[in-house]
Amino acid sequence: MAKKAWIERNKRKMATVQKYAALRAELKAKRDYVGLAKLPRDASPVRVVNRCSITGRRRGYIRKFGLSRLTFREAALNGLIPGVIKASW
């Protein structure tokens, strides 16, 4: 389980990205790189981390399901994900 502080930090980053999205797009269109450099670091969407919706783990994230590989495997073995069956693991 990820620390709550890490999850909250990621939520703050998402909010910052949303806040500056229009301004970033405008500055990019103008090719104003000095203006882009003056924006906060967390305004860049690259800094937002994909995290598992259940455990908060950031590594081994499967986008299609929104889960980490460990949680995905557990859920698939228990039959909690419709359409996903165990083949040969």
Backbone as a ProteinNet text record, in pm:
[ID]
protein_1_A
[PRIMARY]
MAKKAWIERNKRKMATVQKYAALRAELKAKRDYVGLAKLPRDASPVRVVNRCSITGRRRGYIRKFGLSRLTFREAALNGLIPGVIKASW
[TERTIARY]
84	0	88.8	56.9	133.3	98.3	193.1	166.8	62	-19	-124.5	-66.1	50.8	113.4	147.8	193.3	227.5	104	-3.5	-128.9	-183	-178.4	-225.2	-138	-7	82.9	48.1	16.5	-20.3	-151.5	-246.2	-372.9	-348.4	-256.4	-222.1	-159.9	-74.7	-12.9	-118.5	-217.1	-324.8	-403	-429.8	-502.6	-421.2	-290.8	-204.2	-198.7	-192.7	-191.5	-319.8	-434	-563.5	-569.2	-514.6	-519.3	-441.9	-324.8	-238.3	-247.4	-340.1	-347.4	-369	-464	-493.4	-375	-315.7	-201	-82.2	-57.9	51.5	29.8	-94.7	-125.4	-102.7	-142.8	-125.6	23.2	100.5	243.8	315.8	271.7	333.1	301.5	178.2	139.2	221.9	250.4	331.7	481.6	517.9	657.1	733.3	664.9	723.8	783.6	908.4	971.7	1014.3	1035.6	1069	945.8	829.5	704.9	674.3	702.2	681	772.4	893.7	989.6	948.6	870.2	828	708.4	642.4	530.9	584.1	498.8	544.1	582.2	674.4	718.4	603.4	519	409.3	299.3	313	213.6	231.6	342.2	367.4	297.6	221.6	149.9	243.1	368.5	463.9	489.4	471.6	502	392.9	275.5	167.4	197.2	181.9	215.7	88.5	85.8	-25.9	-12.7	-120.1	-117.8	-234.5	-212.9	-316.6	-434	-555.2	-672.3	-702.8	-647.6	-674.5	-561	-438	-326.1	-246.9	-251.8	-174.6	-34.1	-2.4	131	152.9	272.8	298.1	369.7	436.3	510.5	423.6	446.8	371.2	225.7	198.5	61.7	7.4	-112	-178.1	-289.6	-271.2	-363.9	-506.3	-519.2	-652.1	-741.7	-682.7	-760.8	-742.9	-641.1	-617.6	-563.9	-497.6	-445	-296.6	-229.3	-90.3	-91.5	23.4	29.3	-5	32.5	4.2	-145	-207.9	-351	-429.7	-383.4	-449	-447.1	-331.5	-318.1	-409.4	-412.1	-500.2	-646.2	-688.3	-827.7	-863.8	-771.3	-798	-809.4	-724.6	-729.7	-858	-908.7	-1033.1	-1157.4	-1136.8	-1250.5	-1324	-1256.4	-1320.9	-1320.7	-1242.3	-1235.8	-1307	-1422.1	-1494.6	-1417.1	-1416.7	-1350.3	-1203.4	-1147.2	-1006.6	-1000.8	-939.2	-927.2	-780	-750	-612.5	-578.2	-473.1	-428.8	-316.5	-194.4	-84.7	9.8	-1.1	84.3	188.5
-117.7	0	124.4	217.9	342.1	433.3	516.7	611.9	711.7	755.7	851.5	982.7	1019.4	1144.7	1139.6	1023.5	1010.1	1021.1	959.5	963.7	1105.9	1174.1	1312.8	1405.2	1382.3	1462.6	1446.5	1324.4	1298.8	1369.1	1373	1443.7	1593.7	1649.3	1790.8	1819.3	1727.5	1744	1744	1653.8	1648.9	1779.8	1835.1	1961.1	2074.7	2076.4	2179.2	2167.6	2045.4	2024	2078.2	2048.9	2097.5	2250.4	2309.1	2454.5	2527.2	2474.3	2541.2	2484.5	2393.8	2327.5	2427.4	2516.9	2613.5	2707.2	2754.6	2845.1	2775	2649.4	2571.5	2555.3	2524	2505.6	2635.2	2746.1	2876.8	2911.5	2889.6	2918.8	2826.7	2701.8	2608.6	2650	2696.4	2739.2	2860.3	2949.4	3068.2	3036.6	2917.5	2875.2	2967.4	3003.9	3089.5	3000.1	2957.9	2864.1	2929.4	3058.8	3130	3132.2	3157.4	3155.8	3018	2915.3	2777.9	2745.3	2795	2768	2835.2	2941.4	3012.9	2947.2	2854.2	2782.9	2689.8	2652.5	2557.4	2423	2354.2	2224.3	2125.4	2126	2029.4	2060.7	2168.6	2200.9	2113.3	2041.9	1953.6	1819.9	1772.3	1645	1524.4	1540.5	1430.3	1393.4	1487.6	1463.3	1387.6	1371.9	1295.3	1146.9	1070.2	928.7	845.9	742.7	649	558.6	545.9	463.5	366.4	252	150.1	208.5	182.8	240.4	174.4	56.9	-13.2	6.4	-21.7	-16.4	112.9	184.6	306.9	281.4	157.5	122.7	187.4	238.3	308.7	222.9	118.9	35.5	-78.9	-118.6	-229.6	-194	-70.3	-21.1	-66.9	-124.2	-167.4	-67.6	13.9	123.5	78	-30.3	-77.5	-105.8	-151.7	-188.8	-92.4	-7.6	88	22	-92.6	-167.9	-195.2	-222.9	-267.2	-414.6	-464.2	-602.8	-702.4	-670.7	-761.2	-766.8	-650.6	-644.2	-704.2	-679.8	-736	-887.9	-942.9	-1088.3	-1148.3	-1085.8	-1132.4	-1130.2	-1018.2	-1002.4	-1099.7	-1120.1	-1212.4	-1355.5	-1394.2	-1530.2	-1555.3	-1451.9	-1464.8	-1447.3	-1415.9	-1399.4	-1268	-1166	-1036.5	-944.3	-980.3	-898.4	-974.2	-924.9	-996.3	-1000.9	-1117.2	-1132.8	-1168.9	-1168.4	-1205	-1340.6	-1436.2	-1568.9	-1607.4	-1702.3	-1748.2	-1839.1	-1804.6	-1887.6	-1977.4	-1929.9	-2005	-1905.5	-1892.5	-1798	-1878.6
0	0	0	-87.9	-95.6	21.7	59.1	166.5	121.1	214.2	181.2	129.1	180.1	136.9	-11.3	-61	-202.6	-289.5	-243	-319.2	-321.7	-208.3	-201.1	-286.2	-287.2	-369.7	-517.2	-556.8	-695.8	-731.2	-636.6	-659.3	-676.5	-595.1	-608.2	-743.6	-789.7	-921.2	-1030.3	-1019.9	-1119.3	-1122	-1004.2	-996.1	-1059.2	-1036.5	-1092.9	-1244.5	-1295.1	-1440.2	-1501.7	-1438.9	-1488.1	-1486.9	-1380.6	-1363.5	-1473.7	-1510.2	-1606.6	-1748.2	-1775.1	-1905.7	-2020	-2003.5	-2110	-2133.8	-2025.7	-2037.7	-2102.2	-2064.1	-2125.6	-2274.8	-2313.8	-2456	-2533.1	-2473.3	-2537.8	-2554.5	-2448.7	-2454.8	-2553.5	-2559.7	-2655.3	-2798.4	-2821.7	-2955.6	-3000.2	-2905.2	-2935.3	-2938	-2894.9	-2880.3	-2784.6	-2678.7	-2574.8	-2466	-2487.7	-2397.3	-2266.2	-2268.7	-2145.2	-2054.1	-2114.1	-2037.4	-1982	-2060.9	-2014.5	-1896.9	-1902.7	-1795.4	-1664.7	-1673	-1552.6	-1483.2	-1552	-1489.4	-1380.8	-1284.8	-1182.5	-1244.5	-1182	-1234.3	-1242.9	-1141.9	-1138.2	-1238.7	-1315.2	-1417.2	-1540.9	-1548.2	-1662	-1640.6	-1741.2	-1724.7	-1711.9	-1747.5	-1737.5	-1591.4	-1501.8	-1361	-1286.8	-1347.6	-1285.1	-1304.2	-1199.1	-1200	-1203.8	-1288.7	-1288.7	-1166.8	-1090.3	-969.9	-969.9	-907.4	-893.1	-815.2	-862	-796.2	-662.2	-636.8	-511.3	-410.4	-451.7	-358.1	-365.1	-477.2	-492.2	-544.2	-576.9	-627.8	-762.9	-789.2	-914.3	-1017.2	-975	-1069.6	-1119.3	-1244.3	-1302.3	-1323.9	-1363.7	-1381.9	-1517	-1518.2	-1641.1	-1669.7	-1773.4	-1802.4	-1829.9	-1903.6	-1944.7	-1824.5	-1715	-1598.1	-1481.3	-1487.5	-1378.4	-1252.7	-1270.3	-1156.8	-1176	-1064.2	-1074.8	-1113.6	-1154.6	-1201.9	-1091.4	-967.9	-856.6	-825.4	-819.6	-792.7	-907.7	-1029.5	-1147.5	-1143.2	-1110	-1105	-998.9	-881.6	-774	-816.8	-874.4	-914.7	-1027.7	-1121.5	-1232.4	-1182.2	-1089.8	-1035.9	-957.4	-891.8	-815.5	-902.3	-1030.4	-1121	-1103.7	-1052	-1027	-1149.1	-1250.4	-1372.1	-1483.9	-1530.3	-1634.6	-1765.1	-1826.4	-1954.9	-1946	-1827.1	-1809.3	-1738.9	-1806.9	-1750	-1742.2	-1658.3	-1643.6	-1761.3	-1832.3	-1942.1	-1889.6	-1895.1	-1833	-1770.7	-1642.1	-1569.8	-1499.4
[MASK]
+++++++++++++++++++++++++++++++++++++++++++++++++++++++++++++++++++++++++++++++++++++++++

